[in-house]
């Protein structure tokens, strides 16, 4: 018996890396899986193909699970709707959506061009919006709740050099999640963010030598499977950084700098500047990507 027996899931970008790990783990826990992958290159510049999604489906079926392939693009609204229609047609229901598809086009901001910026924002942000909207509307109509996981990144939640395009898109996804989680509660749909740190073809360059085993994608997926289970029906609107076997909850924090009690007059620039300067030493230290990863 698995914790997802009887449920049906869609995993986008599931032809390799994290998406493949998510699909295999959810299937092992009993879910029927629609494996979506366009089959393109890391930067999204090279074509598409069916091989990657089909191979993952074959792995799941060989292990005794249930899976079908989908080769649509997350940036195409009709394709996104088609994923949901296919899952419902094949499995009779849709309970889970894992938004995982993504590309990279890293460059320092000085060299950042629209050709590098626009596709990354489109694939990550619009490519999360289209499947989420289609799945969300179906889940509301079906009336049995659901689970939506969006994939952000510490690049967007904390920051990272050379990834202004990627970071902007990933920060947008986190904001999308926080707002939708509030709206979705009344329908029993939970919405959470995963910020994964895992060794894959997309991230191999940021990890030290020998990190493949410690930060294997398969170590991220168990927490995601649990968040998709009935046990997690009260967990929503949260940001989880998962790195190897380390799970961290990343949450907004507030630090009050000053409060001018005289409501009839505003601060002068010098007054508020002095107040800011006086409190700087007490500000919480900013998080850093290396600390969250390693």
Legacy VTK file of the C-alpha trace (Angstrom):
# vtk DataFile Version 3.0
C-alpha trace
ASCII
DATASET POLYDATA
POINTS 294 float
0.000 0.000 0.000
1.296 3.446 -0.904
0.321 6.828 0.478
-1.007 7.858 -2.962
-3.028 4.763 -3.844
-5.956 5.593 -6.094
-4.695 9.056 -7.014
-3.670 10.435 -10.403
-0.858 12.911 -10.997
0.694 15.010 -13.732
4.420 15.777 -13.579
5.701 18.289 -16.128
9.270 18.125 -17.376
9.390 14.541 -16.123
11.686 13.079 -18.775
14.797 13.378 -16.604
16.323 14.770 -13.422
13.931 15.909 -10.723
10.807 15.396 -12.806
11.699 11.784 -13.483
12.451 11.248 -9.780
9.093 12.777 -8.814
7.229 10.618 -11.332
8.924 7.403 -10.199
8.405 8.173 -6.501
4.744 9.110 -6.874
4.172 5.981 -8.949
5.896 3.838 -6.313
3.469 5.296 -3.761
0.515 4.184 -5.876
-0.358 7.167 -8.077
-1.078 6.852 -11.786
1.252 9.265 -13.591
0.973 11.376 -16.713
4.610 11.935 -17.646
4.911 15.211 -19.538
8.102 16.176 -21.330
8.678 18.144 -24.502
12.086 16.540 -24.922
13.995 19.754 -25.588
17.481 20.908 -24.616
18.433 22.580 -21.341
18.113 26.067 -22.797
14.964 25.254 -24.741
16.571 26.107 -28.076
16.603 22.637 -29.607
13.488 20.806 -30.784
11.327 18.276 -29.080
11.069 14.515 -28.978
9.049 11.723 -27.442
11.906 9.567 -26.208
12.456 11.008 -22.728
8.828 10.872 -21.563
8.335 7.445 -23.117
11.360 6.025 -21.315
10.070 7.163 -17.926
6.655 5.681 -18.675
8.360 2.401 -19.545
10.254 2.452 -16.229
7.053 2.979 -14.258
5.120 0.297 -16.122
7.992 -2.189 -15.804
7.959 -1.611 -12.037
4.248 -2.440 -11.937
2.881 1.111 -11.993
0.497 2.974 -14.251
1.680 5.761 -16.519
1.106 7.457 -19.870
3.254 9.893 -21.816
2.433 13.427 -22.893
4.676 15.472 -25.170
2.945 18.844 -25.008
4.513 22.215 -24.216
3.744 23.868 -20.893
3.919 27.241 -22.651
0.996 26.361 -24.911
-2.444 26.832 -23.365
-4.093 24.163 -25.514
-1.333 21.673 -24.706
-1.738 22.387 -20.996
-5.480 21.785 -21.166
-4.727 18.649 -23.138
-2.614 17.278 -20.272
-5.534 17.540 -17.883
-7.988 16.080 -20.389
-5.635 13.177 -21.108
-5.097 12.404 -17.419
-8.826 12.420 -16.687
-9.542 10.324 -19.791
-6.840 7.759 -18.932
-7.198 7.638 -15.144
-10.713 8.905 -14.485
-9.503 11.699 -12.218
-6.738 14.199 -11.462
-5.565 14.794 -7.909
-2.008 16.113 -8.220
-0.090 18.540 -10.422
3.684 18.857 -10.095
4.962 21.854 -12.069
8.581 20.967 -12.765
9.400 21.901 -16.377
12.149 24.480 -16.831
15.109 25.734 -18.848
18.274 27.717 -18.128
19.918 30.558 -20.039
22.368 31.939 -17.480
24.311 35.138 -18.072
25.445 38.105 -16.016
22.919 40.945 -16.189
25.310 43.128 -18.175
25.092 40.549 -20.953
21.433 39.638 -20.434
19.409 40.068 -23.627
15.701 39.651 -24.422
16.607 36.412 -26.216
17.962 35.087 -22.920
15.332 36.668 -20.681
12.010 36.030 -22.426
12.148 32.232 -22.973
13.180 31.577 -19.364
10.353 33.690 -17.961
7.912 32.131 -20.413
8.800 28.499 -19.672
8.948 28.894 -15.900
6.231 31.439 -15.155
3.775 30.997 -18.016
4.656 27.297 -18.079
3.472 27.083 -14.480
0.400 29.240 -15.042
-1.140 27.292 -17.928
-1.060 23.780 -16.395
-1.999 25.140 -12.974
-5.028 27.018 -14.275
-6.296 24.015 -16.215
-5.735 21.635 -13.288
-7.165 24.073 -10.737
-10.405 24.570 -12.675
-10.788 20.814 -13.060
-10.132 20.198 -9.358
-12.743 22.773 -8.355
-15.323 21.221 -10.678
-14.492 17.687 -9.504
-14.994 18.787 -5.912
-12.545 16.433 -4.180
-9.704 18.887 -3.534
-6.225 18.432 -4.873
-2.516 19.095 -4.574
-0.494 21.571 -6.618
3.273 21.826 -6.282
5.144 24.675 -7.978
8.897 24.585 -8.441
10.756 27.741 -7.459
14.448 28.085 -6.608
16.769 29.632 -4.061
17.886 31.798 -6.989
14.487 33.489 -6.835
13.885 33.255 -3.097
17.390 34.192 -1.950
19.458 35.172 -5.002
22.281 33.858 -7.164
24.845 35.365 -9.530
24.130 35.220 -13.256
20.487 34.212 -12.967
18.435 37.408 -13.041
16.101 35.930 -15.664
15.727 32.598 -13.861
15.520 34.254 -10.445
12.827 36.685 -11.590
10.728 33.836 -12.963
11.215 31.700 -9.856
10.358 34.580 -7.515
7.228 35.117 -9.594
6.269 31.485 -9.138
6.610 31.828 -5.353
4.364 34.892 -5.387
1.891 33.046 -7.591
1.814 30.182 -5.089
1.283 32.381 -2.043
-1.717 34.121 -3.600
-3.302 31.005 -5.091
-2.914 29.081 -1.832
-5.220 31.602 -0.140
-7.867 31.313 -2.849
-7.634 27.528 -3.114
-8.243 26.724 0.557
-12.017 26.856 0.301
-11.871 24.188 -2.412
-9.611 21.909 -0.363
-6.729 22.395 -2.785
-3.278 22.862 -1.287
-0.606 24.833 -3.134
3.038 24.737 -2.081
6.450 25.647 -3.457
9.442 23.373 -3.801
12.871 25.003 -4.039
15.035 21.965 -4.806
18.783 21.574 -4.743
19.554 18.411 -6.639
22.300 17.166 -8.924
21.040 16.941 -12.499
22.109 17.940 -15.998
20.627 21.387 -15.314
22.514 22.001 -12.054
25.691 19.916 -12.378
27.889 23.023 -12.689
27.064 24.414 -9.233
27.863 21.303 -7.200
31.285 20.221 -5.929
32.889 17.058 -7.243
31.395 13.909 -5.796
28.023 15.481 -4.957
25.969 13.241 -7.228
24.982 10.728 -4.553
24.457 13.135 -1.661
22.249 15.424 -3.740
20.556 12.851 -5.948
17.145 13.981 -7.278
15.558 10.918 -5.675
16.217 12.455 -2.235
13.989 15.442 -2.984
10.937 13.504 -4.121
9.800 11.749 -0.892
8.827 15.044 0.748
6.895 16.004 -2.364
5.059 12.668 -2.361
4.041 13.260 1.259
2.852 16.796 0.517
0.605 15.257 -2.140
-0.941 12.774 0.290
-4.074 13.044 2.407
-1.869 13.476 5.479
-0.806 16.908 4.182
-4.278 18.390 3.679
-3.516 21.200 6.143
-0.128 22.179 4.639
-0.493 24.986 2.111
1.120 28.277 1.121
4.576 27.100 2.208
8.045 27.221 0.664
10.223 24.143 1.126
13.934 24.109 0.333
14.982 20.476 -0.095
18.666 19.648 -0.449
19.685 16.014 -0.189
18.047 14.770 2.990
17.765 18.283 4.436
14.307 19.874 4.413
14.054 23.563 5.313
10.958 25.720 5.614
11.660 29.137 4.128
9.269 31.747 5.466
8.854 35.540 5.275
10.146 37.484 8.261
9.441 41.073 9.348
11.717 43.412 11.274
10.293 46.762 12.337
12.734 49.597 11.758
10.730 52.452 13.228
7.286 53.889 13.809
6.641 57.616 13.755
3.823 57.987 16.256
3.006 61.498 15.086
0.487 60.603 12.400
0.078 64.190 11.269
3.657 64.540 10.068
5.814 62.352 7.887
9.409 61.419 8.529
12.024 63.693 7.062
14.596 61.846 4.938
17.248 62.493 7.579
15.021 61.227 10.409
14.106 57.957 8.720
17.674 57.539 7.486
18.961 57.887 11.032
16.417 55.326 12.233
17.376 52.853 9.512
21.084 53.312 10.196
20.550 52.830 13.946
18.885 49.441 13.452
21.106 47.942 10.742
23.257 46.093 13.274
20.169 44.277 14.553
18.817 43.178 11.187
18.580 39.413 10.665
21.470 38.090 8.612
20.420 37.344 5.025
20.206 33.723 4.013
22.737 32.516 1.476
22.394 29.918 -1.207
25.447 27.856 -0.096
24.085 27.589 3.455
20.725 26.351 2.153
22.316 23.893 -0.247
25.222 22.489 1.706
LINES 1 295
294 0 1 2 3 4 5 6 7 8 9 10 11 12 13 14 15 16 17 18 19 20 21 22 23 24 25 26 27 28 29 30 31 32 33 34 35 36 37 38 39 40 41 42 43 44 45 46 47 48 49 50 51 52 53 54 55 56 57 58 59 60 61 62 63 64 65 66 67 68 69 70 71 72 73 74 75 76 77 78 79 80 81 82 83 84 85 86 87 88 89 90 91 92 93 94 95 96 97 98 99 100 101 102 103 104 105 106 107 108 109 110 111 112 113 114 115 116 117 118 119 120 121 122 123 124 125 126 127 128 129 130 131 132 133 134 135 136 137 138 139 140 141 142 143 144 145 146 147 148 149 150 151 152 153 154 155 156 157 158 159 160 161 162 163 164 165 166 167 168 169 170 171 172 173 174 175 176 177 178 179 180 181 182 183 184 185 186 187 188 189 190 191 192 193 194 195 196 197 198 199 200 201 202 203 204 205 206 207 208 209 210 211 212 213 214 215 216 217 218 219 220 221 222 223 224 225 226 227 228 229 230 231 232 233 234 235 236 237 238 239 240 241 242 243 244 245 246 247 248 249 250 251 252 253 254 255 256 257 258 259 260 261 262 263 264 265 266 267 268 269 270 271 272 273 274 275 276 277 278 279 280 281 282 283 284 285 286 287 288 289 290 291 292 293
